[in-house]
Amino acid sequence: MGITSFDPREVRQFMEQQSRNYYGDTYHLIIKNCNHFSDDICYKLTGKRIPKWVNRLARIGILNSELNAFCQTTVSQEDYPKAFD
């Protein structure tokens, strides 16, 4: 994606700071997924964004409110026991 001016120690500190914004219970398939994380980190380290096509499916999902509502639902083992076998 590019080159950063940060040295390895600075990258480590930067990533530790960013981890406060990206933790498990804030993950959302459509609006805050691993591609959003990658884009944010790449931009802050290099000034370049990831290619737009990488997160195209999530952008399409934003338009579909039913899909968005489904992605916010927590699935438990009691709901779908066979999915956890």
N, C-alpha and C positions, 0 to 999 in steps of 0.2 A: 504493500500500500504506500510505502514511502519510507522516509528516514526521519528519525526524531533527533532532536538536539539533546535529549535527556541522556544522562549516563545511566548505567544499570541500576545504581542505587536510587537515582531519582525516579526511574521507571517503577521500581518496587514501591517506593513511597506513594507515587501517583496512583498505582493500582490499589494499594491499601486504602487510600482516600476514596477512590471510586467505588470500592466494595460497599461503602455505606449507602450508595444509591441503588445497588443491584444485589438484592438478596432474595432467597427463595420465595418468601410469601408475597413479594411484589411482582413476581413473574406473571405475565399474561400473554397468551398465545398470539393475540392480535396487536395489542398496544405497547407491550414492553417485553419483548422476547430477546433471544440471544443475538439476533441481527441488529436490534436497536442498541444493544450493548456494544457490539462490534463497531457500529457506525459512530457511536459517541466516543469510544476510546480511540479509534483511528483518527477521528477529527481532532480530538484534543492533543494527540501525540504528534500528528503529522500535518494537520491542516487540510487533510483530504478525507472525503467521505467514501464509504463503500459504494459499489455500483448500485444504482437505484433498483435494478431488476432483482437484487438479492432479497429484498423484502416486499416484493410486489404482491405476493399472496396475502400478506398481512394487511396491506393497504386495501386490497379488494375486500377482505373480511370486515374491515371497518364499515364498509357500505352495507353490509348485511347484518342487520340488528339481531336476527335470530341466531346467527353464528356467533356473534359477539356475546350474546347472553349465554349460549351454551359453553363458551370458553371460560366464562366466569364461574361456572358451576363446578363444585368439588365432587368428584366421584369417589365413593367409598366402597370398600369391599362388600358391604352389605347390599349396596345397590346393584353391583355387577360382579358377583362372586367368581364367575368363570373367567373374567378378564384378569384376575389375580392368580390364576392357577399356574 
